[in-house]
Amino acid sequence: MQAIEKKDSYVNFLFGKQGLAVWTLCLGVGLHAVNWHMVSTIAPTLVNELGNVKLINWITLIYLATSVVFGAYAGYIKRQMGARTAMFLFAIIFATGSFLVSVAPNMQTVLLGRALQGMGEGLILSLSYGVAQDLFSSKATPKLFGLFAFVYAFSAAVGPVFSGTLTELFSWRIAFSANVVFALLYIIMVLHSIPNKQFSHDTTETKAPFLRLTLIGVAIILIGLTSSMRSVLIACLLIICAFILFFLCFRIDQKQENKLFPSQIFGLTSTVGIGFWLIFLLPLPMASVHIFIPLYTQVFYGISITMAGYISTLITFSWSFSAILTGPVTAERIKSFFIFLGSLGQFLGFTLFFTGYYFDWLWAIIMGLFIIGSALGACWAFITQKIVNSANQEEQDLAAAQVPVIQTIANAVGAGFVGTLASFNGLSEELSSPIVLKSALLPVFSASVGVSLIAAFFGLWFLWRKNTPSTAR
């Protein structure tokens, strides 16, 4: 397909010859972004109605597990069946999952629906970025990615009020039913705007990395299962097995021609390896906020569903605002300063957040969340840029592509760990009192502070490293 947009106007870009394709890809990203914030807002109401509060982390974890696996399969599936067919089929899978959640009589059905949602959204989100590279010119692509960033910020504003209003006026089931309508609209737009051709620039046929992706998916599920274990020993064994599977996946990957991950990923002797540790550690403690802050603020402070959702999205708001302010920076010294500020700032934000939680200061909780998001927004792009610049030239595209994958894995692992900590410290199937909930979440938020401190040390270590390209093995 010919590259589009000879003119620079956003009006021409959105309403020009291929404006429908732009809107379609933005809606694909929006399905993921809105649903993410929607679920965090209404999850407490959902588990209170269906019971089994201990499974609240699984609502996020099972979605992320399937999203990671099928998102990584996106390139292979696109080569096999074409972009339009893939988007069409997986939008149907997403709609089916949304429908199952909306009619679910129990938590088991909810989790099945969330797994299907993750399958659909994981592939749709990946294809939204992948197809963009081929549909649009190199000049138009940054503009499209800028629109994607706006979609994420807009979703943080719309998601909580949309889902919270529907839940308060009607039911959380209506909020999930709305996903079906959006999915059908997306299908219609895909059929009229996305050509059904193989968009891969590489004509070499490669096998799907089934074993490696399965190892990742099983490892995430094993971590999630620890929250259901009554024995600490068994839970620890499951965690050990999960990390062995992660290790095997990365080791196997390094010996393959069609690598999923860059060489020396998570190594401690290269800038790329330390950088990916930082990409993993920074989002890891944020799972505690995403999963438990809406529940905690509703139960302990008695605030509304919508307001609880907005508090949980403060990180997204401040992240977007900070990223916009720091985006124009080009001087390397200033970039390094923001990496330092972001890594340390997240730890300071979590410390203030925990102080507010411990002493029942809601204002400190809110300020802490704002600082966390601002810190991450200030440093994330520059961390990614340094990782890519430090990678072997042949692996720079691979390194850039795997940053969001590792971030998603971190979110999933974090969801599993916080659920386990809360479960072993008194979070039962039914909420007996706000005091019990606060006690159960004490180790969760304490661990978040500890992990953010470790991330700060890795940030300083990463900053100290020079941009020396790693040697592919």
C-alpha positions in Angstrom: 0.0 0.0 0.0 1.2 3.5 -0.8 2.4 5.6 2.1 -0.1 8.4 2.9 -0.2 11.9 4.2 1.9 14.3 2.2 0.5 17.1 4.3 1.3 17.6 7.9 -2.1 18.7 9.1 -3.7 16.4 11.7 -7.0 17.2 10.1 -5.8 15.8 6.8 -4.3 12.8 8.7 -7.6 12.0 10.5 -10.0 12.8 7.7 -8.0 12.3 4.5 -7.9 9.5 2.1 -7.0 6.9 4.7 -8.4 8.6 7.7 -10.6 5.5 8.4 -7.5 3.4 8.8 -6.1 5.9 11.3 -9.4 5.8 13.3 -9.4 2.0 13.1 -5.9 1.6 14.6 -6.7 4.2 17.3 -9.8 2.3 18.2 -7.8 -0.9 18.5 -5.5 0.8 20.9 -8.5 2.3 22.7 -10.1 -1.0 23.2 -7.1 -2.1 25.3 -6.6 1.2 27.1 -10.3 1.9 28.0 -10.8 -1.7 29.1 -7.7 -1.6 31.3 -8.9 1.4 33.3 -12.5 0.2 33.2 -11.6 -3.2 34.8 -9.5 -1.6 37.6 -12.5 0.6 38.5 -15.3 -2.0 38.6 -13.3 -5.0 39.8 -14.1 -4.4 43.5 -17.9 -4.3 42.7 -17.6 -7.4 40.6 -15.8 -9.5 43.3 -18.2 -8.2 46.0 -21.2 -9.4 44.0 -19.8 -12.8 42.9 -17.7 -13.5 45.9 -14.1 -14.8 46.2 -12.3 -11.5 46.7 -9.0 -13.6 46.8 -9.3 -13.9 43.0 -9.3 -10.2 42.4 -5.7 -10.3 41.2 -6.6 -13.1 38.7 -8.9 -10.7 36.8 -5.8 -8.8 35.8 -3.3 -11.7 35.8 -5.2 -14.1 33.5 -5.8 -11.3 31.0 -2.1 -10.3 31.0 -0.9 -13.9 30.6 -2.9 -14.5 27.5 -2.2 -11.0 26.2 1.5 -11.4 26.4 1.5 -14.8 24.6 -0.9 -13.8 21.8 0.6 -10.3 21.4 4.0 -11.9 20.8 2.3 -14.2 18.2 1.0 -11.2 16.3 3.7 -11.1 13.7 3.5 -14.8 12.9 -0.3 -14.7 12.7 -0.2 -11.7 10.4 2.1 -13.6 8.0 -0.1 -16.6 8.1 -3.6 -15.1 7.5 -3.2 -11.4 6.8 -3.8 -8.4 9.0 -7.5 -7.9 8.3 -8.4 -11.5 8.9 -6.4 -11.6 12.1 -8.0 -8.4 13.4 -11.4 -9.6 12.5 -11.1 -13.0 14.1 -9.5 -11.8 17.3 -12.0 -9.0 17.7 -14.6 -11.7 17.7 -12.7 -13.5 20.4 -12.5 -10.3 22.4 -16.2 -9.7 22.0 -16.9 -13.3 23.1 -14.8 -12.8 26.2 -16.6 -9.6 27.0 -20.0 -11.2 26.6 -19.0 -14.1 28.9 -17.9 -11.7 31.6 -21.1 -9.7 31.3 -23.3 -12.8 31.9 -20.9 -14.6 34.3 -22.7 -16.3 37.2 -19.4 -16.9 39.1 -15.7 -15.9 39.1 -14.6 -18.9 37.1 -16.7 -17.7 34.1 -15.3 -14.2 34.6 -11.8 -15.5 34.4 -12.5 -17.5 31.3 -13.9 -14.3 29.7 -10.9 -12.3 30.8 -8.6 -14.9 29.2 -10.4 -14.5 25.9 -10.3 -10.8 26.2 -6.5 -11.0 26.7 -6.1 -13.2 23.6 -8.1 -10.7 21.5 -6.7 -7.5 22.8 -3.1 -8.8 22.9 -3.1 -9.4 19.2 -5.2 -6.4 18.3 -2.9 -4.1 20.2 0.3 -5.6 18.7 -1.1 -5.4 15.2 -2.2 -1.8 15.7 1.5 -0.9 16.0 2.8 -3.5 13.5 0.4 -2.7 10.7 1.0 1.0 11.2 4.6 0.6 10.1 3.5 -0.7 6.8 0.3 1.3 6.1 1.9 4.7 6.6 5.1 6.5 5.6 8.0 7.0 8.0 6.9 10.6 8.3 3.3 9.8 9.2 4.1 6.9 11.6 5.4 9.2 14.5 2.2 11.2 14.1 0.1 8.1 14.5 2.0 7.0 17.5 1.4 10.4 19.0 -2.3 9.8 18.5 -1.9 6.5 20.3 -0.4 8.3 23.2 -3.3 10.7 23.2 -5.7 7.7 23.2 -4.0 6.3 26.3 -4.3 9.6 28.1 -7.9 10.1 27.0 -8.8 6.5 28.1 -7.4 7.3 31.5 -10.0 10.1 31.7 -12.9 8.3 30.1 -12.4 4.8 31.4 -13.2 5.3 35.1 -16.2 7.7 34.5 -17.6 5.5 31.8 -17.4 2.3 33.8 -18.1 3.9 37.1 -21.3 5.7 35.9 -22.7 2.5 34.2 -21.9 0.5 37.3 -23.5 3.0 39.7 -26.6 3.6 37.5 -27.1 0.1 36.2 -24.5 -2.7 36.8 -20.9 -3.7 36.1 -22.4 -6.2 33.6 -23.6 -3.3 31.4 -20.1 -1.8 31.4 -18.7 -5.1 30.0 -21.5 -5.4 27.5 -20.4 -2.1 26.1 -17.2 -3.8 25.0 -19.2 -6.0 22.7 -20.6 -3.0 20.9 -17.2 -1.4 20.5 -15.8 -4.7 19.2 -18.5 -4.9 16.6 -17.8 -1.3 15.5 -14.1 -2.2 15.3 -14.8 -5.2 13.1 -16.8 -3.1 10.6 -14.0 -0.5 10.5 -11.4 -3.2 10.0 -13.3 -4.7 7.1 -13.5 -1.4 5.3 -10.0 0.0 6.0 -7.4 -2.7 6.5 -6.2 -4.6 3.4 -5.9 -8.3 3.8 -2.3 -8.8 2.7 0.8 -9.9 4.4 2.6 -6.8 5.6 5.8 -8.4 6.6 8.9 -7.0 4.9 10.7 -10.3 5.5 9.7 -13.0 3.1 11.5 -15.7 5.0 9.0 -18.1 6.6 9.7 -18.7 10.3 8.1 -21.1 12.7 6.0 -19.8 15.5 8.0 -19.7 18.8 5.4 -21.9 20.5 7.6 -23.5 23.2 9.1 -20.2 24.4 5.7 -18.4 24.5 4.2 -21.3 26.3 6.9 -21.3 28.9 6.2 -17.6 29.6 2.5 -18.1 29.8 2.8 -21.1 32.2 5.3 -19.3 34.4 2.9 -16.4 34.8 0.0 -18.8 35.7 2.2 -20.6 38.3 2.9 -17.3 40.0 -0.8 -16.6 40.0 -1.6 -20.0 41.5 0.5 -19.2 44.6 -2.3 -16.9 45.9 -4.6 -20.0 46.1 -2.1 -22.1 48.1 -2.4 -22.5 51.8 1.1 -23.8 52.3 3.9 -21.3 52.1 6.3 -24.0 51.1 4.2 -25.0 48.0 3.8 -21.3 47.1 7.6 -20.8 47.2 8.1 -24.0 45.1 5.7 -22.6 42.5 7.5 -19.3 42.4 10.9 -21.1 41.9 9.4 -23.2 39.1 8.0 -20.1 37.4 11.5 -18.4 37.4 13.1 -21.6 36.1 10.6 -21.5 33.2 11.4 -17.9 32.5 15.1 -18.7 32.6 14.6 -21.7 30.2 12.7 -19.5 27.8 15.4 -16.9 27.6 18.2 -19.5 27.3 16.3 -21.4 24.5 15.6 -18.1 22.8 19.3 -17.2 22.6 20.0 -20.3 20.5 17.3 -19.7 18.0 17.5 -17.9 14.6 14.1 -16.2 15.1 14.8 -14.6 18.5 12.0 -13.1 20.6 14.4 -11.2 22.8 17.7 -9.4 22.2 21.0 -11.0 23.2 22.1 -10.6 26.8 18.6 -9.7 28.0 18.7 -9.5 31.8 22.4 -10.0 31.8 24.3 -8.0 34.4 27.4 -7.2 32.2 25.8 -5.1 29.5 23.8 -1.9 29.3 21.0 -3.8 27.5 20.7 -6.4 30.2 20.7 -3.9 33.1 18.2 -1.7 31.1 15.8 -4.6 30.7 16.1 -5.3 34.5 15.0 -1.7 35.0 12.1 -2.0 32.5 11.0 -5.1 34.5 11.5 -3.6 38.0 9.9 -0.2 37.5 6.4 -1.4 36.6 6.5 -4.4 39.0 5.3 -2.6 42.2 2.6 -0.7 40.3 0.4 -3.9 40.2 -0.4 -3.3 43.8 -1.9 0.1 42.9 -3.8 -1.1 39.9 -5.4 -4.1 41.6 -5.9 -2.9 45.2 -6.2 0.9 45.3 -9.8 1.0 43.9 -10.9 -1.7 46.3 -9.1 -0.1 49.3 -10.3 3.4 48.7 -13.9 2.2 48.3 -13.9 0.0 51.3 -11.7 2.0 53.7 -12.7 5.6 52.8 -16.2 4.9 51.4 -15.6 6.9 48.2 -17.6 6.3 45.0 -16.7 3.7 42.3 -15.9 6.5 39.8 -13.7 8.5 42.2 -11.8 5.3 43.2 -11.2 4.7 39.6 -9.8 8.1 39.1 -7.4 7.8 42.0 -6.1 4.6 40.5 -5.5 6.3 37.1 -3.5 9.2 38.6 -0.4 7.4 37.6 -1.5 7.3 34.0 -2.5 11.0 34.0 0.8 12.1 35.5 2.8 9.7 33.3 1.3 11.2 30.2 1.7 14.8 31.4 5.3 14.2 32.3 6.1 12.4 29.1 4.7 15.3 27.1 6.8 17.9 29.0 10.0 15.9 28.7 9.5 14.7 25.1 11.2 17.6 23.3 14.5 17.0 25.3 17.4 16.2 23.1 20.5 17.0 25.2 22.1 13.8 26.5 22.9 15.3 30.0 19.3 16.3 30.5 18.1 12.8 29.4 20.5 11.3 31.9 19.2 13.6 34.6 15.6 12.5 33.9 16.6 8.8 34.1 18.1 9.6 37.5 15.1 11.6 38.6 12.6 9.0 37.4 14.3 6.0 39.0 14.7 7.8 42.3 11.4 9.6 42.0 9.4 6.4 41.8 10.9 5.2 45.1 10.1 8.6 46.8 6.6 8.4 45.4 6.0 4.9 46.8 7.4 6.0 50.1 5.0 8.9 50.3 2.2 6.7 49.1 2.9 4.1 51.8 3.2 6.8 54.5 -0.3 7.9 53.5 -1.6 4.4 53.6 -0.1 3.7 57.0 -1.3 6.9 58.7 -4.6 7.1 56.8 -3.7 10.2 54.9 -5.6 10.1 51.7 -3.9 13.3 50.4 -0.5 11.6 50.8 -1.7 8.5 48.9 -2.9 10.8 46.0 0.3 12.8 46.0 2.4 9.7 46.1 0.6 8.2 43.1 1.0 11.5 41.2 4.8 11.5 41.9 5.1 7.9 40.8 3.5 8.5 37.5 5.4 11.8 36.9 8.7 10.0 37.6 8.0 7.2 35.2 6.8 9.5 32.5 9.9 11.6 32.8 12.4 8.7 32.3 10.7 5.9 30.4 11.3 7.1 26.9 14.9 7.9 27.6 15.5 4.5 29.2 14.1 2.8 26.1 16.2 5.0 23.9 19.4 4.1 25.8 18.6 0.4 25.6 18.0 0.6 21.9 21.2 2.6 21.2 23.2 0.2 23.3 21.9 -2.9 21.5 23.7 -4.6 18.7 22.7 -2.8 15.4 21.0 -6.0 14.1 18.9 -6.2 17.3 17.9 -2.6 17.8 14.4 -3.2 16.4 14.0 -6.3 18.5 15.1 -4.5 21.6 12.6 -1.7 21.0 9.8 -4.2 20.3 10.4 -6.1 23.5 10.2 -3.2 25.9 6.4 -3.2 26.1 6.5 -7.1 26.3 8.8 -7.1 29.3 6.6 -4.3 30.8 3.5 -6.5 30.4 5.3 -9.5 31.9 6.3 -7.3 34.9 2.6 -6.3 35.3 1.5 -9.9 35.2 4.2 -11.1 37.7 3.4 -8.2 39.9 -0.3 -9.1 39.9 0.6 -12.7 40.9 2.9 -11.6 43.8 0.5 -9.0 45.3 -2.3 -11.5 45.2 -0.2 -14.0 47.0 1.0 -11.6 49.7 -2.5 -10.3 50.4 -3.9 -13.9 50.5 -1.3 -15.1 53.0 -2.0 -12.1 55.2 -5.7 -12.3 55.7 -7.4 -11.4 52.4 -10.3 -13.9 52.4 -13.1 -14.7 50.0 -15.3 -12.2 51.8 -14.4 -8.8 53.1 -15.1 -8.8 56.8 -14.1 -5.2 57.6 -11.9 -2.3 56.4 -9.4 -3.0 59.1 -8.9 -6.6 57.9 -8.4 -5.3 54.4 -5.8 -2.7 55.5 -3.9 -5.4 57.5 -3.9 -7.7 54.5 -2.5 -5.0 52.2 0.3 -3.9 54.6 2.9 -6.4 53.2 1.7 -5.7 49.6 2.4 -2.0 49.8 5.6 -2.6 51.9 6.9 -4.8 49.2 6.1 -2.2 46.6 8.4 0.3 48.4 11.1 -2.3 48.6 11.0 -3.2 44.9 11.0 0.5 43.9 14.2 1.0 46.0 15.8 -1.9 44.1 14.7 -0.3 40.9 16.3 3.0 41.9 19.6 1.2 42.4 19.3 -0.4 39.0 18.5 3.0 37.5 21.7 4.5 38.9 23.6 1.4 37.7 22.0 1.8 34.2 22.8 5.5 34.1 26.5 4.8 34.9 26.8 2.4 32.0 27.9 3.8 28.6 26.0 3.3 25.4 28.2 0.4 24.3 26.5 -1.9 21.8 26.3 -5.4 23.1 27.7 -8.3 21.1 25.1 -10.8 19.8 25.8 -14.3 20.7 
